[in-house]
């Protein structure tokens, strides 16, 4: 095709992938799911695929998922507002 991509800028860092559990799931089960994700080290995963889950510059070694709150996504909301959404 001959198309060339050009870097035109970089946005502010935003919170990474979101995993959510419906409120109908019992609290104890939600806690188990959260704890399982937080404990996941993805050691057996291909390193290139594993890199998709986290920005290596901000990661605690071996820790790929972190608990967040709705407030952690305010930065993404601000960016969307600036873009007119």
N, C-alpha and C positions, 0 to 999 in steps of 0.2 A: 503494500500500500504506500510506502514511502512517507508515512506520517511521522512527525517527530514531536514528542512531548516536551514541553518547556515548563520549568518550575517558575511559577509566578508569585509565590508567597507561601507563608506557613501560618496556620491558625494557632491560637493558643491551645495548650494541652487541655483535653477534656477527659472526664472519667471514662474508662474503657468499657468493655462489654457488660451488659446488664443481664443478670439472671433474676427472675422474679418468681415467686410462688404465690398462688392465689390465696386469698384470706380464708377460703373455705377449707384449706388444708390445715389440719390441727397444728396448734402452736408447737407441740413437741416434735412433730414431723418436720415443720419448717426449720426448727433449730437444728435437727439432724442433717437436713439438706445443706444448710448454711455451713455447719461445721465440717461436713464432708468436702465441700468445695474449697473452704479455706485451707484444709489439710492437704489437698491435692497438690502433688509435686510434679506431675506429668513427666516423671523420670523416664518412662519407657517410650515416650513419644519422640518422633523424629525432631531434632533440634530446630530445623527450619519451620516445621509446623508449630512447634511449641512457641517459637518467637512471635507468632501471630497473636498470642494471648496476652502479651505484656510488652510494655516499653522497657527494654532492658536497663535503660539509664535510671529508671525510678523504682526498680524492683529490689526487694529484699531477696538475696540469692535463694532460689528454690521455692519461693512463694509467689504464686501466680494469681490468686484470687484474694480480694480483700473486701471486708464488709463496707458498704457505703449507705448513705441515707439519701432521701430525695434531694436534700440541699446540695449534695455533691454534683448534681446535674444542673445547678443554676448557671454555671458557666456555659454549658451547651445551650441553655435557653437564651442567654444574653447574645450569643453568637447568632442564633436563629432570628432574634428580634432585629439585630443589626442588618441581617440579610433580608428583612422584610417579611418574615414568616410569623 
